[in-house]
Amino acid sequence: MNVLGIIASGVAALFITVALAKSARRVALRPHIPDEPGGRAPRAEALRRTGGATAVLGIGTATGAALWLGAADEAAGSVGGLLAGAGAVAALGLVHDLKPLWAALRLAVQTAAAVLVVCLAGLSPAAGVLAVVWIVLVTNAFALLDHADGLLTAVGLVTAAGLLACAFVGGDPALALLPATLVAGLAGFLLHNWHPARLRLGACGAQFTGFALAASGALIQAAAPSGRAAWAALPALATVALADSALVLISRRRAARSPLRATDDHIAHRLRRVRVTVPGAAVLTALWAGVPVATGALVYAELLHPAFLLLPLAGTAAAVYALLRIPAYAPPRTAPPRTGSSRTAPSRTATSRATQDRTITARRRTEAADAGAAIPAAAPATGVKGSAPGRGAPTGTARTSAGHPTVPRVAPERGFYTLRA
C-alpha cells in the first residue's frame, strides 16, 4: 500500500466522521425530544452517549473501502480480521450504551474478537496467548479513559499517531491503514467531543478505539523486523491508559472499595480537584501520553536505546504516586450518638438544630419573596419621564428591597461522565 492510499483513506475517514457527527449532533440537540416515561434518561442524552458510533462508522467505512480496493495487499487478512473484531466489540458497546450488559459477556466477546485477530495474523500459540491477554487488557484500560470531555479522544489520537509512525518505520505500510484512519476519525470527532462536549464516545466508541489500538500494536510487533526492540517500544504506547487503571485499582484497594464500582477517582477527576479545568485535564493527559509515545516510536526506529524507556516509566510512576495523594472519596457520614435521655425528652442538640432549621427556612422564604416581588420604583424627578407601564422594567441592575443586587444562578460545571461498570 502506498502513501497516497493511506492519505486518501485518512481524508475519507475525516470527512465521513465529521458529516455523521454533525448530523448526530443536530438530532441530539433538538429541543422537542421528550423524556422517556418510567424515569429513564432522556433520548437526547442517549443520543449523545452513543455518538461514538459516528466515529466507528467513519473509520470502519474508510478502512473497509480501502481493503475492498486492494490497498492492504498481502496484509489484507490481518487488517480485515482486526476491523471485524473491532466492529464486533463496538456493536456490543453500542448495546451496552443503551442497556447495560454483564462484564463477563463483554470480556467474552472481546476475547473472541482478539482470538480472531490472532488467528488471522498467523501468530504462534505462545505469542497468540500473550497477544490476546494484551488486547483485552489494553482495550478495557483505554475504555476507562472515557470519563471526561475530549480525554480519550485526545489520548487515542496521540497513540494512533505513534502506531502510524511505527508501522511506516517497520517497513509494512499496510498495517498503517487502520492507525491512519483512527488518527483522522478521532480528529474529526474531537471537534464535537471537546469541552463542552455535544457527543460522547460511549462504550461503543471507547471499546472500538481501545481494541483497534491494542490489536494494531500487536500486529505491528508481530511483523517487526528482527533486531528492533518492539517488545519494549510498543507496550510503552499504552502507558497512560495502564497508569489510569493502576491508579483506580490501587486507590479502591486502599479505600476497601469494590474495583468494579464506578466512582470519581480517575486521572481527570483528581486533576479537577486541584483546580485544573476539564479542557486542561485533557491537554495535560494528552501531553503525558505523548512522552512515552514519542519515546517508544524513537526506540522502535532505533534512534534511541531501549534504556530511555525507563525515563517515561519512572515519570509515570511518580505521577501516579502524586495523584494517589489527592483525596478522591468523601469521608463517610457518622450518625450522631444517642443518649439515654433522648427517648423521653428532646436533647439540647436536637432543640438547637430544630431552631436553626426553622431560622434557615424562614430566611429562605424571605429571600425568595424579596427576589420574586416587584421592586418599587422611586418617584421620578421633576422634568424626568418615568418608564411607561407595560414597557418592561427600567434599565439597570435589578436589586432586592434591601438594596442588594440579584445574582443569577450558575449551572454546575459539566464535562465528566458517569462510567458504566
C-alpha positions in Angstrom: 0.0 0.0 0.0 1.4 3.4 -1.0 1.4 6.6 1.0 -1.2 8.2 -1.3 -3.7 5.4 -0.5 -3.2 5.9 3.3 -3.6 9.6 2.9 -6.8 9.1 0.9 -8.2 6.7 3.5 -7.5 9.2 6.3 -9.1 12.0 4.4 -12.2 9.9 3.8 -12.4 8.9 7.4 -12.1 12.5 8.5 -14.9 13.7 6.2 -17.3 10.8 6.9 -16.8 11.1 10.7 -17.4 14.9 10.6 -20.5 14.6 8.5 -22.0 11.8 10.6 -21.1 13.5 13.9 -22.6 16.8 12.7 -25.9 15.1 11.8 -26.0 13.2 15.1 -25.3 16.4 17.0 -28.2 18.2 15.3 -30.5 15.3 16.2 -29.3 15.1 19.8 -29.7 18.9 20.4 -33.3 19.1 19.2 -35.3 20.8 21.9 -38.5 18.9 21.3 -37.2 15.5 22.2 -39.3 14.5 25.2 -38.1 12.4 28.2 -38.9 8.8 28.2 -41.5 7.5 30.7 -40.6 5.5 33.7 -37.8 7.7 35.0 -35.4 6.8 32.2 -32.8 9.1 30.7 -33.9 11.5 28.1 -33.5 10.4 24.5 -31.2 13.4 23.8 -28.8 12.1 26.4 -28.9 8.6 24.9 -28.0 10.0 21.5 -25.1 12.0 23.0 -23.9 8.8 24.8 -24.0 6.8 21.6 -22.2 9.4 19.5 -19.2 7.3 19.3 -21.0 5.2 16.7 -20.4 8.0 14.2 -16.6 7.7 14.7 -16.9 3.9 14.3 -18.8 4.2 11.1 -16.5 6.8 9.6 -13.3 4.9 10.5 -14.8 1.5 9.5 -16.2 2.7 6.2 -12.9 4.3 5.1 -10.9 1.2 6.2 -13.3 -1.2 4.6 -13.3 0.7 1.3 -9.5 0.7 1.2 -9.5 -3.1 1.8 -12.1 -3.6 -0.9 -10.0 -1.7 -3.3 -7.0 -3.9 -2.5 -4.9 -1.3 -0.7 -3.6 -3.7 2.0 -2.0 -6.2 -0.4 -0.7 -9.3 1.4 -1.8 -8.0 4.9 -5.5 -7.8 3.9 -6.4 -10.8 6.0 -4.8 -9.4 9.2 -6.3 -5.9 8.7 -9.7 -7.4 7.8 -9.7 -9.6 10.9 -8.7 -6.6 13.0 -11.5 -4.5 11.5 -14.1 -7.3 12.0 -13.0 -7.8 15.7 -13.2 -4.1 16.4 -16.6 -3.9 14.8 -17.9 -6.7 16.9 -16.6 -5.1 20.1 -18.1 -1.7 19.0 -21.5 -3.4 18.3 -21.5 -4.9 21.8 -20.5 -1.5 23.3 -23.5 0.2 21.5 -25.9 -2.3 23.1 -24.2 -1.6 26.4 -24.8 2.1 26.0 -28.5 1.5 25.5 -28.9 -1.3 28.1 -26.0 -2.3 30.5 -24.6 -5.7 30.0 -22.7 -8.1 32.2 -19.0 -7.6 32.4 -18.4 -11.3 31.8 -20.3 -11.1 28.5 -18.2 -8.1 27.3 -15.0 -9.8 28.3 -16.0 -13.0 26.4 -16.8 -11.0 23.2 -13.5 -9.1 23.5 -11.6 -12.3 24.0 -13.3 -13.9 21.0 -12.5 -10.9 18.8 -8.9 -10.9 20.0 -8.6 -14.6 19.1 -10.0 -13.9 15.6 -7.3 -11.2 15.1 -4.5 -13.5 16.4 -5.6 -16.5 14.2 -5.8 -14.4 11.0 -2.4 -12.9 11.8 -0.8 -16.3 12.0 0.9 -15.9 15.3 2.4 -18.9 17.2 0.4 -20.3 20.1 2.6 -18.8 22.8 2.6 -15.4 21.1 -1.1 -15.6 20.4 -2.0 -16.2 24.1 0.1 -13.2 25.1 -1.4 -11.1 22.3 -5.0 -12.0 23.4 -4.3 -11.1 27.0 -2.7 -7.8 26.0 -5.5 -6.8 23.6 -8.2 -7.4 26.2 -6.3 -5.6 28.9 -5.5 -2.6 26.8 -9.0 -2.4 25.4 -10.5 -2.0 28.8 -7.8 0.3 30.0 -8.5 2.7 27.2 -12.2 2.4 27.7 -11.8 3.6 31.3 -10.3 6.9 30.0 -13.6 7.9 28.6 -14.6 9.8 31.8 -14.2 13.4 30.7 -14.7 15.6 27.6 -12.1 15.0 25.0 -9.9 12.9 27.2 -10.0 9.5 25.5 -10.2 11.1 22.0 -7.1 13.2 22.5 -5.1 10.3 24.1 -6.3 7.9 21.4 -5.2 10.3 18.7 -1.7 10.6 20.1 -1.4 6.9 20.5 -2.6 6.2 17.0 -0.1 8.7 15.6 2.7 6.7 17.4 1.4 3.5 15.9 1.3 5.1 12.5 4.9 6.1 12.7 6.0 2.6 13.9 4.1 1.0 11.0 5.9 3.1 8.5 9.3 2.6 10.1 8.8 -1.1 10.3 8.5 -1.4 6.6 4.9 -2.7 6.4 2.7 0.2 5.4 -0.3 -2.0 5.1 -0.5 -2.2 8.9 -0.6 1.7 8.9 -4.1 1.7 7.3 -6.1 1.5 10.5 -3.9 3.8 12.6 -4.1 6.4 9.8 -7.9 6.2 9.7 -8.0 6.3 13.5 -6.0 9.5 13.6 -8.3 11.2 11.1 -11.5 9.9 12.5 -10.7 10.8 16.1 -9.5 14.2 15.0 -12.9 14.8 13.3 -14.8 13.5 16.3 -12.8 15.7 18.7 -14.5 18.7 17.2 -17.7 17.6 18.8 -16.2 15.9 21.9 -14.2 18.8 23.1 -15.5 20.6 26.2 -18.4 21.3 26.4 -18.9 18.0 24.6 -22.0 17.6 22.4 -21.3 14.0 21.7 -19.5 11.2 23.7 -17.6 8.2 22.5 -19.5 6.0 25.0 -18.8 2.3 25.3 -19.2 1.8 21.6 -16.5 4.3 20.5 -14.3 3.8 23.6 -14.1 0.0 23.2 -13.6 0.3 19.4 -10.7 2.8 19.9 -9.1 0.7 22.6 -9.4 -2.6 20.7 -8.1 -1.0 17.4 -5.1 0.5 19.2 -4.2 -2.7 21.1 -4.7 -5.0 18.1 -2.8 -2.7 15.8 0.1 -2.7 18.2 0.1 -6.5 18.5 0.2 -6.9 14.7 2.9 -4.3 14.3 5.0 -6.0 16.9 4.5 -9.4 15.3 5.6 -8.0 11.9 8.5 -6.1 13.3 11.9 -6.9 11.7 14.4 -8.8 13.8 16.7 -6.7 15.8 14.2 -4.0 16.7 13.2 -3.5 20.4 9.5 -3.8 19.5 8.8 -5.9 22.7 9.7 -2.8 24.8 8.8 0.1 22.5 5.2 -0.8 21.5 3.8 -1.6 25.0 5.1 1.9 26.1 2.5 3.5 23.9 -0.3 2.4 26.3 1.4 3.8 29.4 -1.2 6.4 30.3 -4.1 4.1 29.9 -2.5 1.4 32.0 -1.5 4.1 34.6 -5.1 5.2 34.9 -6.2 1.6 35.5 -3.5 1.1 38.1 -4.4 4.4 39.8 -8.0 3.3 40.1 -7.3 -0.2 41.3 -4.7 0.9 43.9 -7.0 3.7 45.2 -10.0 1.5 45.5 -7.9 -1.3 47.2 -6.6 1.2 49.7 -10.1 2.5 50.4 -11.6 -1.0 50.7 -14.0 -0.4 47.7 -15.1 -2.7 45.0 -12.8 -2.5 41.9 -15.9 -2.8 39.6 -17.8 0.1 41.2 -17.5 3.2 39.0 -16.6 6.3 41.1 -14.8 9.7 40.5 -11.3 8.5 41.1 -9.7 8.6 37.7 -6.9 11.0 36.4 -9.1 13.8 35.3 -11.2 13.7 38.5 -8.1 14.1 40.6 -6.7 16.9 38.4 -10.0 18.7 38.7 -9.8 18.6 42.5 -6.5 20.6 42.3 -8.2 23.3 40.2 -7.3 22.0 36.7 -10.1 22.7 34.2 -11.8 20.0 32.2 -10.0 21.1 28.9 -6.8 21.4 30.9 -7.1 17.9 32.2 -7.5 16.6 28.6 -4.5 18.6 27.4 -2.3 17.5 30.3 -3.2 13.9 29.9 -2.5 14.0 26.1 0.9 15.6 26.7 1.6 13.0 29.3 0.7 10.3 26.7 2.8 12.0 24.1 6.1 11.5 26.1 6.1 7.6 26.2 4.6 7.5 22.7 7.4 9.6 21.2 10.0 7.7 23.2 8.6 4.3 22.1 8.5 5.4 18.4 12.1 6.6 18.6 13.2 3.4 20.2 11.3 1.4 17.6 13.1 3.3 14.9 16.4 2.5 16.6 17.1 6.2 17.2 17.2 5.8 20.9 18.5 3.0 23.2 15.7 0.9 24.9 17.0 2.1 28.3 15.5 5.5 27.5 12.1 4.0 28.1 12.8 3.9 31.8 12.5 7.7 31.9 8.8 8.0 31.0 8.0 4.9 33.0 9.6 6.5 36.1 7.8 9.7 35.5 4.5 7.9 35.1 5.1 6.1 38.4 5.9 9.4 40.1 2.7 10.9 38.7 0.6 8.0 39.9 2.1 8.4 43.3 1.3 12.1 43.4 -2.2 11.5 42.2 -2.8 9.0 44.9 -2.2 11.6 47.5 -5.1 13.7 46.2 -8.2 12.6 48.1 -10.8 11.0 45.8 -13.5 9.8 48.2 -15.7 11.8 50.6 -15.4 10.8 54.3 -18.2 8.5 55.5 -21.1 10.2 57.3 -21.3 9.3 61.0 -24.6 9.2 62.8 -24.9 11.4 66.0 -24.6 9.4 69.2 -27.8 8.6 71.0 -28.2 9.4 74.7 -30.4 7.7 77.2 -32.5 10.9 77.8 -33.3 11.3 74.2 -36.1 8.8 74.4 -38.0 10.8 77.0 -37.2 14.4 76.2 -35.6 16.2 73.3 -31.9 17.0 73.9 -30.4 20.4 73.7 -28.6 19.5 70.4 -31.9 18.4 68.8 -33.6 21.6 70.0 -30.8 23.8 68.7 -30.9 22.0 65.3 -34.6 22.4 65.1 -34.3 26.1 65.8 -31.5 26.5 63.2 -33.7 24.7 60.6 -36.6 27.0 61.3 -34.4 30.1 61.0 -32.9 28.9 57.7 -36.3 28.1 56.3 -37.7 31.5 57.3 -34.6 33.2 55.8 -35.0 31.3 52.5 -38.7 32.2 52.3 -37.9 35.9 52.9 -35.2 35.9 50.2 -37.5 34.2 47.8 -40.2 36.7 48.4 -37.8 39.6 48.0 -36.4 38.2 44.8 -39.9 37.5 43.3 -41.6 40.7 44.4 -41.6 43.7 42.2 -39.1 46.4 43.1 -40.9 49.6 43.9 -39.8 52.4 41.6 -38.7 55.7 43.1 -40.6 58.9 42.4 -39.4 60.5 39.2 -37.6 63.7 39.5 -39.1 66.9 38.1 -38.7 67.0 34.3 -37.7 63.4 34.0 -40.1 60.9 32.5 -40.7 57.6 34.2 -41.0 54.3 32.4 -44.3 53.8 30.7 -46.4 50.9 32.1 -46.3 47.7 30.1 -42.9 48.5 28.5 -40.8 46.5 31.0 -38.6 47.4 33.9 -36.2 50.4 33.6 -32.6 49.7 32.6 -30.1 49.0 35.3 -29.1 46.3 37.7 -32.0 44.5 39.5 -31.9 44.8 43.3 -33.9 43.4 46.2 -35.8 45.5 48.7 -32.8 45.5 51.0 -30.7 47.1 48.2 -28.6 44.1 47.3 -28.1 43.2 43.6 -29.6 39.9 42.5 -27.2 37.3 41.3 -28.3 34.8 38.7 -27.8 31.1 39.4 -24.8 29.5 37.7 -25.2 25.9 36.3 -22.8 23.4 37.7 -19.7 22.6 35.6 -20.1 19.8 33.2 -17.6 17.7 31.4 -17.4 14.4 33.4 -19.2 11.2 32.6 -20.7 8.5 34.7 -18.9 5.3 33.8 -20.9 2.1 33.5 -19.3 -0.8 35.2 
